[in-house]
């Protein structure tokens, strides 16, 4: 007899139908993030392959050009997570969420952060607290990975790396973990839209669009509070 296990609330959200306006908002945001991820991933895979076949100089030139591609993905992802948190705090939207799993990360720091987040989530009493904690954890991870990637890629590209093999592995791990953060954020975003009141969608989407269209060549001014855009 086949055992049928009940689906979690997050799994139900993922397969839930969205009204046309919400579906369009979700698809548009995810599409832009996926384009940025594809550009980042293809370039990194090229650098790793060049190194594998012995073209070290070429691989270093490619990796030296990659921090802006990492930022092009990380900045909007950080913005999406901040916007979800600020809207939830301001309007009381409380979506379902699942705990982070350390097994889905490669970097030591990311695995440890996910493990600590999981442990803390087990003692947080409210669904709202669990959601906001996960959002904050993911944003911290993305910020840390972005900065670490920039430093390591610059060291490798300029030939100043003291441990190139370790740094190339760290670069690959950063790519993997940033992708994990992206997937987690997309799942959270879908659950958020499931419970978002229809009359708040326009205001929320305007704020998201500002984050997605932000410049990628400037460091954000810290973890500042996002001003929620009022409906015109």
C-alpha positions in Angstrom: 0.0 0.0 0.0 1.4 3.4 -1.0 1.8 5.8 1.9 0.4 9.3 1.4 1.8 12.0 3.6 -0.1 15.2 4.1 1.4 18.2 2.3 2.8 21.1 4.4 1.1 24.5 4.3 4.0 25.8 2.2 3.7 23.0 -0.3 0.0 23.8 -0.6 0.8 27.5 -1.1 3.2 26.6 -3.9 0.6 24.7 -5.8 -2.2 27.1 -5.0 -3.9 29.1 -7.8 -3.3 32.8 -7.9 -5.6 35.4 -9.4 -4.4 36.9 -12.7 -3.0 40.1 -11.2 -1.1 38.3 -8.5 0.2 35.6 -10.9 1.5 38.4 -13.2 3.3 40.1 -10.3 4.8 36.8 -9.2 5.9 35.8 -12.8 7.3 39.2 -13.6 9.5 39.4 -10.4 10.7 35.8 -10.7 11.5 36.2 -14.4 13.7 39.2 -13.7 15.5 37.3 -10.9 16.0 34.2 -13.0 17.5 36.3 -15.9 20.0 37.7 -13.5 20.8 34.3 -12.0 21.2 32.8 -15.5 23.8 35.5 -16.4 25.7 35.0 -13.2 25.6 31.2 -13.4 26.6 30.9 -17.0 29.6 33.2 -16.5 30.8 31.4 -13.4 30.5 28.0 -15.1 32.6 29.3 -18.0 35.3 30.5 -15.5 35.3 27.1 -13.7 35.5 25.2 -17.0 38.4 27.4 -18.3 40.2 26.6 -15.0 39.5 22.9 -15.4 41.0 22.7 -18.8 44.1 24.6 -17.8 43.4 28.0 -19.1 44.1 29.8 -15.8 44.7 33.2 -17.2 41.4 33.2 -19.1 39.5 31.9 -16.1 40.9 34.7 -13.9 39.9 37.3 -16.4 36.3 36.0 -16.4 36.1 35.7 -12.6 37.4 39.3 -12.2 34.5 40.6 -14.3 31.9 38.7 -12.2 31.2 40.7 -9.0 28.8 43.0 -10.9 26.9 40.0 -12.2 26.6 38.7 -8.6 25.4 42.1 -7.5 22.9 42.2 -10.3 21.2 39.2 -8.7 21.9 39.8 -5.0 20.8 43.5 -4.8 17.2 42.8 -6.1 17.0 39.6 -4.0 17.9 41.6 -0.9 15.3 44.2 -1.9 12.6 41.6 -2.4 13.3 40.1 1.0 13.3 43.5 2.7 10.1 44.5 1.0 8.3 41.3 2.1 9.4 41.9 5.7 8.4 45.6 5.7 5.0 44.9 4.2 4.4 42.1 6.6 5.3 44.3 9.6 3.3 47.3 8.4 0.1 45.5 7.2 0.1 42.4 9.4 0.4 39.9 6.5 1.5 36.6 7.9 2.3 33.9 5.3 3.2 30.3 5.9 6.9 29.5 6.1 9.2 26.5 6.5 12.4 26.3 8.5 15.8 26.5 6.7 17.6 23.2 6.2 21.4 23.4 6.7 21.7 20.4 4.2 20.7 22.8 1.4 23.8 24.9 1.8 27.5 24.2 1.2 29.4 27.0 2.8 30.4 26.5 6.4 29.0 29.9 7.5 25.8 29.4 5.6 25.3 25.9 7.0 25.9 27.2 10.5 23.5 30.1 10.0 20.8 27.8 8.6 21.3 25.5 11.6 21.0 28.3 14.1 18.0 29.7 12.3 16.3 26.2 12.4 16.9 25.9 16.1 15.6 29.4 16.9 12.5 28.8 14.7 11.6 25.9 16.9 11.2 28.2 19.9 9.5 31.1 18.2 5.9 31.0 19.2 4.2 32.8 16.5 4.0 32.3 12.7 4.7 36.0 12.2 8.0 35.7 14.3 9.1 32.6 12.3 8.4 34.4 9.0 10.3 37.6 9.9 13.2 35.6 11.3 13.6 33.6 8.2 13.4 36.7 6.0 16.1 38.4 8.1 18.3 35.3 8.0 18.1 35.0 4.2 18.8 38.7 3.7 21.9 38.4 5.9 23.0 35.4 4.0 22.6 37.1 0.6 24.5 40.1 1.8 27.3 38.0 3.2 27.6 35.9 0.1 27.6 38.9 -2.2 30.4 40.6 -0.2 32.4 37.4 0.1 32.1 36.6 -3.6 33.3 40.1 -4.5 36.4 39.8 -2.2 37.3 36.3 -3.4 36.7 37.0 -7.1 38.8 40.1 -6.9 41.7 38.2 -5.2 41.5 35.4 -7.8 41.2 37.7 -10.8 44.2 39.9 -9.7 46.4 36.9 -8.8 46.5 37.9 -5.1 44.8 34.8 -3.7 47.0 33.0 -1.2 45.0 29.8 -1.6 43.6 29.6 -5.1 42.2 26.1 -4.8 40.3 27.0 -1.6 39.1 30.2 -3.1 37.8 28.6 -6.3 35.9 26.1 -4.1 34.5 29.0 -2.0 33.4 30.7 -5.2 31.5 27.6 -6.4 29.9 27.2 -2.9 28.9 30.9 -3.0 27.1 30.3 -6.3 25.3 27.2 -4.9 24.2 29.0 -1.7 23.1 32.1 -3.5 20.9 29.9 -5.7 19.5 28.3 -2.6 18.6 31.7 -1.1 17.0 32.6 -4.4 14.8 29.4 -4.4 13.9 30.0 -0.7 12.9 33.6 -1.5 10.7 32.6 -4.5 8.8 30.0 -2.3 8.3 32.6 0.4 7.1 35.1 -2.2 4.5 32.7 -3.5 3.2 32.0 0.1 3.1 35.8 0.7 1.0 36.5 -2.4 -1.4 33.7 -1.4 -2.4 35.6 1.7 -1.8 39.2 0.5 -5.2 41.1 0.4 -6.1 42.0 -3.2 -6.3 45.7 -2.3 -2.7 45.8 -1.2 -1.2 44.3 -4.4 -0.8 47.5 -6.3 1.0 49.2 -3.4 3.2 46.2 -2.8 4.1 45.7 -6.5 5.2 49.4 -6.9 7.6 48.9 -4.0 8.9 45.7 -5.5 9.4 47.3 -8.9 11.6 50.0 -7.3 13.8 47.3 -5.8 14.1 45.4 -9.1 15.0 48.5 -11.1 17.6 49.8 -8.5 21.1 50.4 -9.8 23.5 47.5 -9.3 26.7 49.5 -9.2 26.2 51.1 -5.9 26.3 49.7 -2.4 22.9 50.0 -0.7 22.9 52.5 2.2 22.7 49.8 4.9 19.6 47.9 6.1 17.5 50.9 5.9 13.7 50.8 6.2 11.9 50.7 2.9 9.3 53.4 2.4 6.1 51.7 1.3 4.8 53.4 -1.7 1.2 54.6 -1.4 -1.3 53.8 -4.1 -1.8 56.8 -6.4 
